[in-house]
């Protein structure tokens, strides 16, 4: 009988393959074309459009092992991860699906047979729940009959549940239906037999019977003409039963990860409950991080990337609590790769990348963790709770989140340890202000407009001829204007055409869509762009230039061939650039995204530091040498598995089907790609890298040009060089030396100006000694100086602090038409007086605000008319602070 998780995965897929199901790979963790989801959270996500009818079904039956992420909701509240035996962020869901084929009897039979006959679970330990019915839908008596009469489950082990647990809906509209759960009974020692008793009964498998359709929110349910089946079984839960453990964290998938965390901490799992929670959190979060990074999601400030950062930083904080002082996350992520790499080869392929991203994020956060904890410890602005406890203000909590990467839940954990709570309402208010200001809030990918889904379902697939042709006869199948189908488009109108066949390449894989013309006997349309909202539907968007176009017209579709050639040069160049980057920088330098147009190419790739001038030149030369080999560019259609086995590189941003197009450029490059390419590498022509820049943590962007665009750029650069040489009375070869001398001279002048500023400021405050006053035994100086730039003010304040030996200095001045203020406190006084507090009172007078350290703070404001008054106010501020 299967026992390990690897054996369970294999046995599940084998069982359903033997029962006529197509075995499909896990869908991506980041769902495509679904704005409602941040992550795939169930096996049915990749089939959602099939269930709704938006996408034609390719199979009557399918089975998958789906990677899932849930970080909120009924079963996966993040704060419960590690604290309970079943909460996870990342998990695997076994699922079998029927698209109008078998229904309840088949689903129940398959589930029962797999659990009892293949896995060998004791029938007497399995209980069933069915929908009890409510005002919206009747009780599921059909499911009751199947379980009781056909599968011989005793009636007293079939429980009736409410819609909360036993009715499923895709949303406010769409398919829905009753559920039947198969649960495992842990025995009477865990309490009474009740659906509410999650300790005794825990769900192994949920069978969803999609038999109804809701067309509008709150509307009635009507029967679906072709009912479907969607099931989900938690791999970790099944493994815990088969392996005889009470917690998912004790199964073979988790044990090595927890052991790694324990060894790094120098502790033993099971000795301390609080430590155990931290080890489980590290194990769980390492799984989620490794899988997301393998799909090209890197920690950042917004969206999915922020969720990843939040989870990674929670794990790092728990490691800090365990006493793990050295970087560790790359090691626990490597353990994930080792444990799960056989099932998910992308983990192995991108193991170096996973390690680098984990190390970089941990290094970044550890640098701010101590500083953030110090800021909390030194904070002197607290709210008071009803019980007298300290509450961290929401504004400060949000600043710690936005500036230092401390998520709210992490602050709450720290608060539990340091005995304070967080003003969550104030935090939410500040967060909403930031969200509105930044325009954040988008969840998933762009949704497909209803008109496109309707056309895709009703029309035959568009036949693409563009790999070999730039011109073709075609028929107009549909016309869209303003999101609605129409029968004709008239001169001057912007419309979208669907043709039965087309030579136009539709934007995808980073390559922009073709432009050109569509001409019929009654008129002509200028095609400005071509897109593909669904895989078999080409949309030609443009303006009717003359006459009219009508549904049914026979037309000539002609691609702008010159523009197409420019695009194809840049596209093949991206493949060579990718190969050069991987060979020169390492295999972690994988494509993260691209834009291939007629004017230039943009190539995003994973790398962790800027490219040096020498590296850019080396990569540019490598690409040029590959171009000069004039190698043939060849394409071949094959299966995804065969292509990957042959060494073809897959791209993060793409989702691949069962068959793929493989593009090779000699022996240098082999990639999966559906784009348009040149015939030979020599057709690319000249190639130049324009820039290298960082666009996100661990992601860099190269912009480059090829062909005619490269020639035009080079000629323009030569003109600039010649003009610069003439201006500096030099030749191009002598420019570097000439510029270096000018920069050196500029540095000398800057130093001279700064020295003069300091002398002027010191001279202007030479009589400031007369303004020194003693307040409660503390020497205080407040004065206005002639030079008001902040750097000079700070230097002068340091000088006066040394002169005073012990005391407070407040210097004010004018800087570019605004008030500038610096307050300094000598080190011996910072336990009594803090510059960061004093400057708040002083800066109010000039209409500004400021902050800083206890020993030095600075501020600015718009009102320079009150500078003298501000300088004078330091005396009262110190007096009040010393009371």
N, C-alpha and C positions, 0 to 999 in steps of 0.2 A: 504494500500500500504506500502511496506517496506520503512523505513526511516533510521533507525540506521545502522551502518556498520555490526553489527551482523545479523540483519534482511536481509540485502542485501546478505551477504555470504550465509545464509541458503536458501534464495529464489533462488539464482543463481544455487546452487547445486541441489535443488529440481526440478527446471525447467528442467535442462538437464538430471537428472536421469529419470524423467517422459518421456523424449524424447530419451530413449534408450542409454544413456551414462553411462559408468562405472565411478563412483565417486572415484577418487584416492586422497590420501593425498598430501600435498605439498612436492615437492622434497626438499632435503637439500639445504641450502644456499651455501655449499661447494660442487660443482659438482664432481662426481666421474668419473675417467678415461677420463678426458677432459683437455688436456694441454693448450687449447686456452682460458679457462675462469678461472678467479680468484674467481668469485662468480656467482651464478645463477642470471641471469639478465632478464629472461623472463620465461613464463610458459612452453615454448617448450623445455627448456634445458633438462629436465628429459626424453624427448621423442626423443632427437636428433638422437640417433642410430636407433630408429624405423623409423624415416623419411628417413635416409640414407640407410636403409636396412641392417645395420650391426647387428641389433638385431631383432629377430622375434617379430611380434606384438602379444600381448595377447588380445587386444580389438580392435573392429572396430571403436568405439567411446569412448572418455573419456572427463572428465571435472575436473578441479582442481581450487583451490585458492592457488596460488604459492607465497611464500615469495621470494622477489627479493631485490637485492642490485645493485645499479648503482652509481658509484662515478665519472664518466667522460662521455664524449660524448655529443650528441646533447641536451639532456634534463636534465642531472644530473651533471653539473660541480659543484664541491664541494663548490667553493666560492660563488655560487648562492643560496645555501641552506639557507633558512631563509630570504633571501632578496627578493625572489619572492613568489608568492602564490602557485606555483606548484612544485618547485624543492625539491626533497627528496633524501636521501641516501638509506633508506629502504622504500619499498612500497609493496602492495599486488596486484597481477595481477589475475583477473578472466579469465579463458581460457577454450574454448571447442575445441576439436581436432577430426579430422576424418582421419583415416589411410586407404585411398583407398575406403572409404564408400561414404558418401554424399560429394558434392563439392560446387560450388558457390551458387547455388540456395538454398541449405540447410543452408549454413553458413549465407547468407544474411537474410533468413527467420527467423532463430533462433535468430540472433542478433536483428532484428527489433521487433519481437514479444516480446522478453524479455524486451527490453527497453520501448516499448509502452504499452504492455498489462499487464506485471507483475509489472514493476516499475511505469507505468502510466505516462511516459514522454509525453509531448505535441508533437505530430507528426510534427506540424508546426515549432517547434524549432530545429528539427533534420535535418542536412545537410549531404550530402554524397560526398566523393571524390573517383574518379576512376583514373586508370593509363591512361595517354594521349597517350602513345606510344612513341618509339624512334627508332633509327637505329638498336637496338638489339632485341626489342620485339614489337609486334603490340599493338595498343590501345585496351583496355579491353572493347570491345563492348558488350561482353556477360554479364559482370557485369552491364553495363549501361542498357541493356534490362531487366535484373532481377529487378533492383531498380525501373525503370520507368514503365515497363509494368506489372510486377507481383505484386510488393509491392506498386505501385501507388505513388511513390515519385515524386513530380513535377519536370520536367526537369530542371527548373531554380534553383532548390536546389541541383543539381548534378554537382559538379565541377570537372574539369580535372586537375590532378596534374602530375608533372614530376617524373622521377625515384627516385629522392632524397627523396620524401615523399611517393611515391606510387608504389615502386617496392622493393621487399625484397629478399636478398640472404643470405644463411648461411655462405658464405665465397667466396673465389675466385673460388672454385669448390663446387659441390653438388647441392641440390635442391634449386630452386628459383621460383619467380613468382610475379605477380602483387598484389597490396594491394588495399583494399577499406576501407576507414575510415568513421566511423559514428561520426559526430561532433555535439556539442551543440552550438546553437546560443544564445549569451547573449543579442542580440538586437542591434538596430541601434545606440544607445548611445555610443557603443564601436567602432564605425567606419564602414567602408564599408565592404561589403560581399566579402572577399578574403581569399584564403588559407593562405596567408602570414600574415593575421591579427590574431595573436594568442590570442589577448585580446578578440576579438569578438567570434571567433570560437576556441573551444579547443576540442581536440580529446577525445572521450569517449572509442571508441572501434576500434581496427585495425584488419581487416580480411585479412589474408594472404592466397592467392590461390597458393599453390605450384604445379605448372603444368609443370615446365621445369627442366632439369638437365644439368649442365655444367661439362664436364668431365676433362677439363684442363684449367688452367688460361688463360683467353682471348679467349677461344674456343667458338664454336657456342653452342647455347641452343637447346636441343632436347626435345620433349614432354616426360613427364614421363608416363609410362604405367598405373600407378595407382595414379592419382593426390590426394593430401592431403590438409587438412585444418588445419591452426594454427591461433588461435585468441587470442587477449589479450585486456582486459578492465581494466583500472585502478580503483581499488576499491575506493581510496580516491577521485578521480575526480567525480565518480558517486555519492558518498556520498555528495560532496559539492553541486551538483545540486539538489539532493533530499532534502537536509537540508536547501536549500535556502541561502547559504553563498557564498561569492565571493572568498574565499581562502580555500585551503585544510586544512590549519592550524586552521580553525574555526570549523571543523567537530568534532563529538563526540570522535573520536580516539585521537585527539590532544588536545582538550580543557583542559582535566584534567592534562595533562603533562605540558602545558604552565602555567596553574594556579598553579601547584606545584612550577615551577621555579619562578613565580612572588611572591608567598608567601615566598619562601626562601630568595628572594632578598629584600623583604619588599617594593615592588613596584607594580603598577597596570598595567596590560597589556593594551596597547592602549594609554597610557599617553605620551610615548616618542618613536619615530620611531626607534632610535638606540637601545634602550633597548628591543623593540619588536623583532628586529632581533636576539639579543642574546638569548631571551627566546625561539624563534622558533628553533634556532640552538640546544639549549640544549634538547628540546623536540624531534627533529628529531634524533640527535645523540644518545640519550638515547635508542630510539627504536632499532636502528641498533646494538648498543652495547649489549643490553639485548638478542636479538635474536642470535647474533653470539656467545656470551658466552654460551648460552643454548645449542649450537651445539659443544661446546668444543674448540672454538677458543679463545685464551687468548692474551692480548696485548704483543707484543714482538718486536724484532728489524728488522725482515725481513718478506717478503711475505704478506699473508693475515693478519697475526698477527700485522704487522707494520701498515697496513691500519686501523685496529681496534684501535691501539694505537694512530694513527694520529687523528682519528675522536674523540676519547675520550678526547684527550688533547686539541683539538679545543673547545670542550664543556666546559672543565675546565677553559680554558682561557676566554671564554665568561662569565662564572660565576664570575671569578675574576674581569672582567670589570664591571659586574653588582653590585659588592660589596659583593658577597657571600663569606664570609671569612671562614666559617666552611665547613667541608666535606659535600657534597650534592649528589654526583652522585649515591650513593646507594639508595637514596630516590627517585630520578627521575626514576631510573631503576625499583624500586619497584612499582612505579606508572604504568610503562609499563606492568609489570606482572599483576597488578590488572585490567588494561583496556583490555589486550589481552589474558589473561590466559585461558579464556574459549575456545577461538578458537585454541590456541596453548598450550596444557597442559604441554609441556616440560618446558615452562617458570615457571609454578607453581612448578613443580617437582624440578627444579634446581634454585629456587629463592634464596636459601641461598648461593649457589655458585655464582650466578650473583652479589649478594650484596657484597660478600667477594672480588671478583675480581675487582669490581668497586671501592671499598674502598681502596684496595691495590694500584691500579693504580693511584688513585687520591692522596693518601698520598705520593707516590713516586714522582709524577710530581709536586705537590705543594712544595715539598722540594727543587726541582730544579728550579721551576718557578721564585721565587724571586732571586735566585742566578743568573740565566740566565739574568733576567732583569737588575740586578746590573752590570753584565759583559758588557751588551750592553751600559748601562749608563756610565760606566767607560772606555769604549773602546776609545782609542785615535788614532786608525788607520782607517781612512775613505777614501773612494774614492770620487771624486767630479764629479757630473753630469754636463751635458751641461748647465743646468739652474742654476748651482751653488749649487744644493742640495746635501745633504750627501747620500752616498751609502755605505751600509755595505758590505765589501769585501766578495767574494764568499767563500774563504777559512775559514773565521771566521763563516760565516753563516752555512757552512757544519759542522764545529766543534760544533756549538751550536745544530745542528740537531743530529749528531752522538753521542755526549757526553751527552747532556742535554735533548734530546728528543724534540727539537723545529722543527717541520716540516716547510718546506719552506713557505707554505701558512699561517702558524701561525706567522712566522717572518714578512710576508707582512702585516698582520693585525696589529701587534705591530708597524711596520714601519709607517702605516697610522696614528696611535695615537701619535707616537713620532717624526713624520716628518722626516723619512728617507726611502729610498728604498733599495732593495737588489740586489746585483750583481748576477742575476739568471744564467747568462752564466757561471760565475766562479763557482757557486754552482753546476751546472750540470756537469762541468768538474771534480770537486773533487768527486762528487757522482759516476761518471763513473769509475774513478780510483779505488774507494773503491769497486764498484760492481765487477770489473774484478779481483781485488785482493782477494775478499771473495768468488767468484764463485756464487754470488747471481744472481737472474733473473728468476728462474723457476717460472712458474705461477700456473699451475694446477697439477692434478695427472698424472701419467704416461699414455700415450696413448696406446691403444691396437694395436699391429702390424697388418698390413693388412692381412697377411697370416692367422692369427687366426680368424679374422672376416670372411674371405672367407670360412674357414673350418667350422666354427660354423654355417654359413648359409647353407652350402651344405651337411653337415653330420647330422645324427641323434644324439640326445643328448647322451653323455656318461652316462651310468648307474653306480652309485656309490654304491658299496657293502660293503664298509669299516667299517660301523658301526657294522657289525656282522662277517665279514670275513677278513682274512689276506692273503687268497690265492684264486684265481679264474681262470677258463678258459676264454679266451677272444680272440677276433680277432683284428688284426691291421687294422685300418681304414685309417690311413694316417701317413706318415713319413715326418718330416721337417729337413732340414739341411741348415744352413747358411741363414735362413729366407725364403727358398723356399721349396715347396713340391717336394719330390723325391719318386721313387718307391721302393728303397731299401737302406739299410745302411750296410756298410761293416766293418769288423774288424778294430778297432782303430779309427773309426769315431765317432764324437760327434753328436748325433741325438736326435730328440724329437718324441715320438710316441703318437698317439691318438688311444685309444682302444674303442671298443663298450661298454665294462663294465670294472670296475676296483675296486680292494680293496684298492688302494693307496689313502690316504688322500692328497688333494691338499692344498698347503699353503693358509690359509685364517683365519680371525679372530684372528691373532696373532700366531696361531699354525703353525710350520714349516711343509713343505711337507714331505711325507714318502720317504724312500729309500728302495731298495731291488733289485730284479731281474725280468726280463721278459725273459722267455726261450721258444724257439720254436725248431722244429726239425732241423733247419738249423743253429742255433746259439743262443747266449745268450747276452743280454744287461744288464749292471749294471746300475740301476736307482739311480742317485745321488740326484735328487730332483723332486718334483711333484708340478706343479703350475696350476692355474685356471685363465687364462687371461679373460675368459668370463664365466658366471655362469654355463653353461652346457658343457664346453669344458675342459677336463683334459689333461694336457701336462706332459708326463713322459720324463724327460731329463736325458741323461746319455751317456755312451760310449759302443759301441758294443765290448764286451770282446772277443767273439769267433765267427767265421763263419759270418753269415749275418742275417738280418731281412728284410722281404719284406711285402709290403701292401698285405693284404689278408691272411697272416699267422695266424694259430691258435697257441696261446701261453699260457703259464702258468705265470700269474702275481703273484709274491710272495713278500709280504711286509716283511722287516726286523722286525720280531715280537719283539725281545728284545728291539730294538730302539723305536718301537711304544709304548711298555709298559712304557719305561722311559718318553716319551713325555706325555703320558696320565696321569701319576702320577703328572707331573708338571702342566698339564692343570687343572685337578681337584683341585690341590692345589691353583691355582690362584683364583678360585671361592671362596674357603674358606678364602683366604687372603683378597679378596675384602669384604666379609661379615664382617671379623674381623675389617678391617679398618673403615668401615661405622659405626659399632657398638661402636668402641672405640674413633674415632675422630669426627664423625658426618656424616650426610648424604651427605655433600658436597664432601666427599672423594670418588669420582666416578672414575671408570677406564677411563683413557685417552688413553691407548694404551698398548700393551703387546707383548712379544715374548716368546713363549713356545717351548722349545727345549728339547733334551734328556739330555743335560748337566746342564741346569739351567733354571729358569724362570726370566723374567724381567717384572716388573709390574709398569706402569706409572699411577699416580693418582693425583687428584686435592687436594692440601693442601698447606698451606701458611707459614709454618715454619718447620724447621728440626725436626725430631722425636727425643725425648730424649731417652737415654739408657733404662729408665724405660718403656717408651711406646713401644719400639722395643721388649723388653722382654715380655711385656703384650700381644702384638699382636702375637708374636711367640707362647706363651703358649695357647692363644685362638685358634689358628689354630690347634695346637697339640691336644687340648682337643676335637675339632670337628673330627679330624682324629680318635681318640681313641673311639669315639662312634660307629665307624664301620657302619655308616648309609648307606642305599642303595642309589645309584646314579641312578636316573630314568629320562627318557626322554619322552616328549609328543609333538606331532605335533598339533598346534592350530593356531588360527588367531592372528595377532599382537595385535589387540584391546583386545581380551580375555586374552592374556598373560599379557598385561600391567594392565588390570583391576584386574588380580589375584595377582599382586604385583611383577611380574618378572622385573628384572633390565635389562635395555638396555644399550648398550655401545656406547660411543661417536663416535668411529671410524667406526662403522658398519652401513650399509644401509640395512634395512629389507624389505622383500617382504610382500605379503598379508598373506602368511602362514609362521610360524616360528617354530623353534625347541626350546622347553623349557626344561632346565636341572635343576633338583633339587637334592640337597644333604641333605637328611633328612629334618629337619625343619629349617636348618641353612642358606641355600642358594637357591635362585631361580633366574636363569638368562636365557636370550635368547642366545643360543650358538649353533653353528653347528659343534663343535669340537669333538674329541675323548676323552673319559673319562674312568676311572676305574669303576669297578662294585660296589665297596663299598669304603667308605672313608678310611677305614683301610688299603686298598691296597696301599695308598700313601706312608706309611712308615714314617720314620723320616723327620722332616722339620726344616730348619734353615734359618734365614734371614742373608744374607751376608753383605748388605750395604743399606743405605738410602742416597740419594743425590738429590740435586735440579738440574733440567735440563732446566727449563724455569720459568718465573714468574708464580707462582701459581701451578706449576707442579713438583712433586717429583717422584723419581724412586726407587723402591725396587728391589734388586736382591736376589734371594733365591734359595735353592736347596731342593729336596725331593728325597725319595727312596734311591737307591744305591749311587747317586751323593751326597746326604746328608751324608750318612754313610762315604764315602770316605773323604768328607770335614771335618767331625768331627774327624776322625782318624788323618788326617793331622794336624788339629789344636792342637790336644792333643800332637802330636810329637813336634810341635813348642813350646808349653807351657813347656813341660818337658825339652827341650833344653835350653830355656831361664832361667828356674829355676836353672838348673845346672850351667849355665854361671855366674849367680849372687849369686851362693852358697846359694840357698834358696830352699824351697819346693814351689809347685804351690800356696798353700794357703797364703804363705808369700810374694808373688810377689808384690801385690799392695803397701804394706808398704815399701818394699825395693825400688821400683821404685819412690815412693813419696819422699823418702829421697834423692835419687840421683837427682831428679828434683830440690829439694830445694837447694842442694849443687851447682848445675849448675847455678841456679839463682844468688846465692851469688858470684860465680866466674865471671859471666857476669857483675854484678854490679861493682865488683872490677876492671875489665878490662876497663869498661867505665869511671870510676873515674880516672884511670891512664891515659887514652887517653886525657881526658879533662885537667888534670894537665900538661901532656906533651905538649899539644897544647898551653895552656896558658903560660907554661914556654918557649916554642919555640918562642912565640911572645912577650916575656917580654920586649924586646928591640924595639918593634914595635912602641913605642911612638915616637921614633926618626923620624918615617916616616909620622907622622901626619903633614899635610899641610893645610893651610887656603886658600880657593879659593872663592873669592867674598864673604867673610864673613862666609863661610861654612867650618867646619873642615872635612877633608877627610883623611882616612887611607887606604892604599893598601899594603898588605904584604903577604908573603908566610909563611905557618905554616907546622910543621912536620907531623901532623896527618891530613889526608885529607878525612876521611869519612864524608859524608854530615851532619850527625847528629852532629858530633863534631864541624864541621865548623859553623853550625847554632848556637850552644850553645856559641861558642867563639865569634861569631859576636854579639850575644845579650849582652855578657859581655862587649865588647868594646863599644857598643851603650850606655850602662849605664855609662861607664867611660867618654865618650865624652859628654854626656848630650844632645847634638844636633850635628848631623853630619852624614857622610856616611862611611860605612866600607865595604871593599872588601877583602876577604880572599881567598887564593888559596892554593891548596895542591894536592898531588898525592893519588889516591884511586884505588887500584887494577890495577895499570899500566895505569890508565887514569887520565886526569885532572879533578879536581872538583873545582867549584867556588861558593862562596856565596856572595851576596851583600845585605847589610842591610841599611835602611834609617830610622832615628828616626821619630816618628810620627809627629813632628812639621814641618817637611820638605816635607812630601809626596804630598802636593799640588804643590810644585815646582820641586821636584825630585822623580822619581819613580824607585824603585829597578828593576821592571820588564823591564823597558826601558834600564837602565844602563847596566844590565847584557847581553843584546843582543850585545852591542858593545864590552864588555870585552871578551865574550865567542867566538867571531869570531876568535880571535888570536889562540885559541887552537883547532880550527876546529869543534866547537860544537855550540849548541844553548840551550836556557833555557827560563824560565819564572817563574812567581809567582805573589805575591801580591805587592802592591806599597811599603810596608815596608820591605819585605823580598823575595828574589828570588834566585834560584840556577840553575846551569848549569853544563854540563859535556862536555868533548871533548877528542879526541884521542891523541893530541899532547902535551905531558908533557914537551917538550924541551922549550916551550915558557911561562912557568908558571910565571917566574919573569917578563917577558914583559907584561903579562896579568895583574899582580898586579899593575904594573906601569901605565897601560893604564887607570885606573879608574880616575886619576886626569884630564886627557884631556876630558874624557867622561863627568865628572861633569862640567868642564869648558864650554863645548859646550852646555850642557843642561841649564846652567844658563844665556846664552846669551839672 
